[in-house]
Amino acid sequence: MTLKNFSRRSFLGAAAASAAAAAAPLAHAASRQNELPAKWDIETDVVVLGCGGAGLMAACQAFDRGAKVEIFDKGLSPYHTGTNLCGGLFTACGSRMQKADPKGKDDWKAFADDIIAYGEHQSLKEPVYGFTKHSGEAFDWLEDHGLAPHHLEPYAGHSNLRAHRQDSFKGRDYIDVLVKEIAARKLEIHHGCGLTKFFFDEKANRVVGVECGSGDKKVTCRARMGVVMATGGITGSPESLDRWVPSVAGKGVVIGGPSNTGEAMMIAVRDVGTPLSHMQYIASYPCGIVTHGRNGPYCRWWFISGQGGILINKNGKRFITEREGICHVTPKLASNPDGCHYILADEATWQRTLSKIKLSALVGLPSWTEERVLAEFEKGENLWKCDTIEELCEKSGVNLEGLKEQLKVWNEAVETKVDNQFGRTDQEWKLEQGPWRMIRMFPWNNLSCGGLRVTEEFQVLGWDMKPIEGFYAAGETVAGVHGAFYCGGNACGFAHTSGFMAGRYVTGYKEA
Ligand SMILES: Cc1cc2nc3c(=O)[nH]c(=O)nc-3n(C[C@H](O)[C@H](O)[C@H](O)COP(=O)(O)OP(=O)(O)OC[C@H]3O[C@@H](n4cnc5c(N)ncnc54)[C@H](O)[C@@H]3O)c2cc1C
């Protein structure tokens, strides 16, 4: 039945019988059904939507299994994606690099348990298991195809050494590999060609193709094997973030691939009837330096607190243990005056920090150079360098008496090794000598955790929780990986791994 003949026949039928009883199921069916094109503009085996880490991994894998592949993307380039903006942290279990490290003992279940525990048990185990079981293999593939230098580092929330970090701290390294591999396979990306419609055969419970484009320039494309939707999350603009997650409306920095508005998710709901889940959860790092509007870079304050710095609020008081996982810090900001917080360091703390990490990697990511950071300290709007605590409080508006009292309490906690405020036992250095440095931060909303539900093979679930034939999802558009809290490295790791596997499964690949 098409939408056109539905409106005449079913409406009359429903009127003749009981309107209320008949109209509801018919309306439901019609909303998930649409007319197939008389003739497809393009016919292919696999359609990939999105050209970030997830989409391009999927395209390469499907192609390597012999499929003809078409890639449609709403944006302008793979370098305009969330993946390109990423800080280059990719968690993986069982990679060659991890196996070669004496401290690299790990297994997929321990990895999955860490993700689920960090996310307050709100994760969906299917995407988590699909990720943790195959993450090492996906990372090795990137390495085999020329990934720039990287290392392993410990990361809060991970009980084992599995955070693979690009030495450049840049997601661009993954995109460089993938752009080269897409070109080697002579695959074309149709840019500026976002999804406008899914063609869904409801009887067969199968997605059979898509319409993509913009304005009056649209193409239909049949997908004989299926579609992999890898259209990212919803943090592309303040408007999209605030619409999907009203709890953060108007607050903090918003950063993400600029096309990532969640439009493709809405189209999936409209045309295929698939439900969305976990839309209320986003990763808001307590790290955003708000410079203009909802924009601004990022401060890795934990490198400073790891060397003796403390987190305080505008009252001059600590409000959390600095050892808390960073995404767990964010909800505590709601009760801080002005919803912001500060990292404070004395001269010795600052110098110890800079002996471990470059200034440009510590403050100002992703765009400030070292010179810009120094200039921001001079400017004194969000970053301050002052000889005395009095001057620091006067310039920043932090309460002087509160801070003086806090420093006394902290220095005693260092001396006695008893932190009566938040139970730390690892404090080593007193905060005593200027010049003092302090940086003000707000939430930095950078990735979303909601979207389509999938099986462990990344096949999308329909309204009845049954897998939809020919419909796969990968990357940030998948729901429930992180549960209530994202733990560092899992989003980039998940995007590439789910794309890697979805690109195989869509071609009929089965686990041995
Ligand atoms: C600044 C920043 C730093 C980050 N750092 C890390 C990190 O260090 N570690 C980590 O694990 N995670 C990190 N993340 C998150 C991680 O990078 C992303 O979750 C992941 O890369 C998403 O990959 P993706 O392929 O799903 O989406 P993207 O890379 O965003 O790609 C989505 C693609 O879909 C396209 N698209 C959108 N809508 C449509 C549509 N309607 N039709 C067709 N195409 C569409 C877009 O144009 C884009 O090409 C970070 C994110 C940001 C923003």
The ligand as an ORCA input file, in Angstrom:
! r2SCAN-3c Opt
* xyz 0 1
  C      36.405     17.567     19.902
  C      36.136     16.106     20.071
  C      37.109     15.312     20.682
  C      36.873     13.955     20.844
  N      37.851     13.162     21.359
  C      37.647     11.836     21.502
  C      38.670     10.977     21.942
  O      39.823     11.380     22.127
  N      38.368      9.668     22.125
  C      37.123      9.166     21.872
  O      36.877      7.986     22.099
  N      36.160      9.949     21.356
  C      36.394     11.253     21.151
  N      35.416     12.039     20.594
  C      34.215     11.385     20.060
  C      34.543     10.593     18.780
  O      35.502     11.280     18.027
  C      33.273     10.394     17.949
  O      32.263      9.800     18.737
  C      33.510      9.485     16.756
  O      34.662      9.841     16.029
  C      32.286      9.545     15.862
  O      32.559      8.922     14.641
  P      31.366      8.759     13.608
  O      31.962      8.187     12.380
  O      30.252      8.046     14.262
  O      30.848     10.237     13.374
  P      31.567     11.458     12.559
  O      33.035     11.268     12.478
  O      31.062     12.724     13.156
  O      30.964     11.273     11.128
  C      29.587     11.433     10.883
  C      29.389     11.680      9.413
  O      27.993     11.640      9.120
  C      27.674     12.713      8.239
  N      26.236     13.017      8.384
  C      25.600     13.616      9.407
  N      24.289     13.676      9.154
  C      24.095     13.092      7.946
  C      22.962     12.843      7.139
  N      21.729     13.234      7.517
  N      23.134     12.216      5.945
  C      24.384     11.822      5.539
  N      25.485     12.056      6.252
  C      25.348     12.673      7.449
  C      28.612     13.815      8.665
  O      28.776     14.775      7.625
  C      29.883     13.031      8.943
  O      30.642     12.858      7.780
  C      35.638     13.388     20.416
  C      34.672     14.195     19.800
  C      34.921     15.551     19.622
  C      33.885     16.392     18.944
*
